């Protein structure tokens, strides 16, 4: 499970991700310590701009 660390704070743990056209598309995402409301922390899909990505740790 890849972990995406965000410049805006927090991280996103996801089931998978793809990089294209200046964004990272995440599937089965859980945002941790990102300051989101509890009902929005877990999402089936999210798109994050590469400008907001600090670094990505690939899955194991």
URHUVEN-V29922 format. One record per helix or strand of 2 or more residues. SS is the DSSP state (@ for helix, = for strand). FROM is the first residue (numbers start at 1). TO is the last residue. If there is no record, write none. Layout:
SS/FROM/TO
SS/FROM/TO
//
This chain:
=/3/6
=/11/13
=/16/20
=/23/32
@/38/40
=/42/49
@/50/52
=/53/57
//
